[in-house]
Amino acid sequence: MPIFSVVATPIGNLEDITLRALDVLRNVDLILCEDTRVTKRLLDRHDIRQPTLSYHAHSKISRTADIIRQLREGKNIALVSDAGTPGISDPGAELVKRIRQELAEELKSGSVKIETIPGPSALTAALSIAGVPCADFTFLGFLPHKKGRETLFKEIAASDRTMVFYESPHRIMKTLQKLEEQRAGSLEPGGRGEKQEEGRKKDQKIVTVCRELTKVFEEVVSGSATEVKKYFDGHPDKVRGEFVVIVSAHK
């Protein structure tokens, strides 16, 4: 029975991979990678020599068809992303969808299997060390660059739920600026009396930025949007790597 294995890989530290994941990667016929150069570092670290093939957001339909053909022929295939769990803000989700559509009968009969090999995820890693309410949260993935972006910031500011999203180093400062603006715009204008201060505290959001997770310079910065932005304004050398941003209600 051919198996399509969705394999979680480290988000930074190459030691953060399960024994089961290593066993699967050592024994499949083909490893699909978001970027073969990135995956090669992980495979070399663990002395894995299986063939690799790139599969990313711009892969042609013919490549998807070829992957499905190989599964029909009995090949075992693993899917990995550059970091973390494939399918989470990742083009692998579309491939799994196509396999489920094209091989629906085979999956139903049990002649083909899709399995998950769970492991690291930047989303859960960040929430685990943020110290914010996370029994009920909304994950937004990467925010859109243009269309719908402004609307999302308004939703984040208004939500009672913890909101989590990914951000790149090229956009993190603009994002913090937007969060600061939305927080300020949500307050009623007027004097500085007790009523306004009470409303300010109630409305205040806590912004937690997690960067370089599992790496040597892992860091968590938490406070108001203004405080967090001020921190990174003063430490431009730390505006690098991938960011997980968590916006939660005032503690």
SEPA-424888 format. One record per residue (C-alpha): y, z, x. Coordinates in steps of 0.001 Angstrom, whole numbers, padded with zeros to 6 digits, always signed. Each point is the difference from the previous one (the first is absolute). Layout:
residues N
YZX;...
end
This chain:
residues 251
+000000+000000+000000;+003303-001084+001596;+002665+002702+000053;+003770-000354+000118;+001289+003219+001585;+003627+001084-000396;+000506+002139+003109;+002853+002459+000602;+001215+000066+003594;+002356+002313+001954;+003716+000042-000828;+000890+000902+003578;-002481+002098+001946;-003024-002193+000750;-002299+003031-000208;+000691+000328-003735;-002921-002111-001196;-003174+001157-001703;-003485-000285+001448;-000993-002057-003028;+002879-002430+000577;-001042-000506+003626;-003608-000601-001055;+001056-002603-002551;+002307-001822+002438;-002765-000121+002616;-002488-001592-002380;+001860-002491-002183;-000098-003732+000634;+003775-000384-000208;+003103+002222+000028;+003033-001244-001924;+003255+001236+001562;+003618-000049-001071;+000800-000678+003676;-002928-000547+002370;+002080+001168+002990;+000655+003374-001614;-003615+000462-001069;-001236-000994+003453;+001577+003153+001464;-002024+002128-002393;-003215-001958+000557;+000381+000113+003784;+000618+003753-000128;-003354+000486-001738;-001871-002789+001823;-000524-002166-003086;-000578-003707+000679;-000469-001543-003456;+001760-003295-000866;+003450+000294-001606;+002040-002290-002232;+003599+000387-001161;+000660+000528-003684;+003570+000771-001074;+002582-000668-002702;+000480-003616+001159;-003672-000940+000355;-000923-003261-001725;-002103-000114-003152;-002636-001868+002010;-000499+003101+002176;-000660+002128-003083;-002481-002600-001232;-001763+000046+003377;-000306+003807-000093;-001544-000169-003468;-002374-002730+001194;-001164+002180+002897;-000697+002893-002362;-002094-002338-002158;-001894-000992+003126;-000911+003638+000670;+002583+000972+002634;+001271+003580+000226;+003777+000045+000329;+002481+002816+000682;+003679-000030-000893;+002529+002046+001990;+003794+000121+000039;+002237+000654+003002;+000070+003680-000954;-001298+002172-002806;-001890-000973-003121;-000131-003715-000899;+001457-000866-003382;+002687+002705+000066;+003221-002066+000330;-002215-002530+001749;-001150-003603-000649;-003633+001118-000033;+000369+000945-003662;+000256-003674-000976;-003152-000869+001954;-002013+002745-001710;+001294-001277-003358;-001120-003554+000774;-003444+001147+001123;-000410+002003-003213;+000993-003076-002019;-002045-002601+001885;-003111+002147+000487;+000087+001823-003329;-003601-000881-000885;-001327+000887+003446;+001803+003341-000059;-001336+000727-003479;-003569-000791+001005;+000249+001982+003239;-000665-002959+002271;+003429+000521+001609;+001794+003306+000530;+003576+001069+000683;+000218+003435+001616;+002802+002264+001147;-000064+001679+003402;+002781+002549-000539;+002193+001529+002646;+003636+000148+001146;+002934-000816-002253;+003664+000529+000894;+000670+000957-003630;-002368+002972-000124;+000692+000959+003616;+003722+000334-000722;-000467+001942-003237;-002390+002409+001704;+002660+001229+002449;+003202-000443-002018;-000257+003258-001927;+001312-001544-003231;-001395-000041-003577;-002642-002736-000058;-002373+000781-002870;+001852-002763-001847;+001635-002745+002046;+000836-003702-000171;-000724-002314+002920;+002297-003025+000286;-001419-001684+003095;+002679-001921+001929;+003185-000315-002029;+001132-003568-000767;+002653-001375+002335;+002242-001367-002747;-001113-000497-003602;-000563+003288-001778;+000947+002136+002993;+003111+001528-001571;-001894+000791-003202;-002714+001783+001962;+002511+002235+001754;+001383+001025-003387;-003523+000773-001224;-000710+002058+003121;+003181+002026-000515;-000759+000627-003680;-003726+000746+000267;-001430+003498-000402;-003057-001139+001940;-000364-000117+003746;+000602-003600+001086;-001580-001407+003166;+000558-003313+001735;-000318-001714+003369;+002979-001223+001996;+000513-001992+003195;+002240+001041+002921;+002300-002935-000805;+000777+001318-003494;-000380+003782+000198;+003703+000740+000578;+001080-002243-002894;-002611+001723-002150;+001308+003458+000877;+003528-001229-000767;-001160-001160-003447;-001763+003281-000695;+003176+001848+000978;+002111-002190-002322;-002355+000412-002956;-000078+003764+000417;+003807+000184+000128;+000468-002352-002943;-002252+002070-002258;+002365+003016+000007;+002580+000531-002681;+003586-000354+001273;+002243+003010-000239;+000894+003229+001758;-002095+002179+002256;-000771+002729-002502;-003296+001829-000434;-001190-002447-002654;+000336-002972+002308;-001642+001850+002874;-002910+000869-002292;-000285-003650-000979;+000184-001002+003652;-002941+002220+000921;-002044-001175-002961;+000700-003638+000779;-000509+000307+003756;-002921-001972+001349;-001917+000851+003122;-000563-003000+002259;-002879+000268+002465;-000442-002670+002650;-003271-000121+001924;-000157-002189+003081;-002503-000824+002747;-002792+001690-001975;-003016+001028+002157;+001805-001186+003152;+001429+002043+002871;+003499+000076-001501;-001015+000739-003602;+002990+001455-001822;+000986+001226-003461;+003696+000228-000910;+000907+001609-003323;+003205+000841-001872;+002537-001676-002262;+000484-003742+000445;+003273+000770+001772;-001647+002450+002394;-002885-002327+000846;+002327-002975+000508;+002238+002113+002245;-003038+000956+002094;-000992-003610+000623;+003631-001023+000548;+000001+002532+002821;-003413-001085+001346;-000007-003834-000029;-002875+000021+002482;-002220+001332-002794;+000669-002871-002371;-003237-001720+000961;-003577-000223-001185;-001107+000030-003623;+001462+002468-002476;-001345+001731-003095;+002838+001195-002233;-000609+002712-002607;+002635+000883-002599;-000741+003153-001959;+001756+002434-002308;+001891+002944+001437;-002407+002784+000954;
end
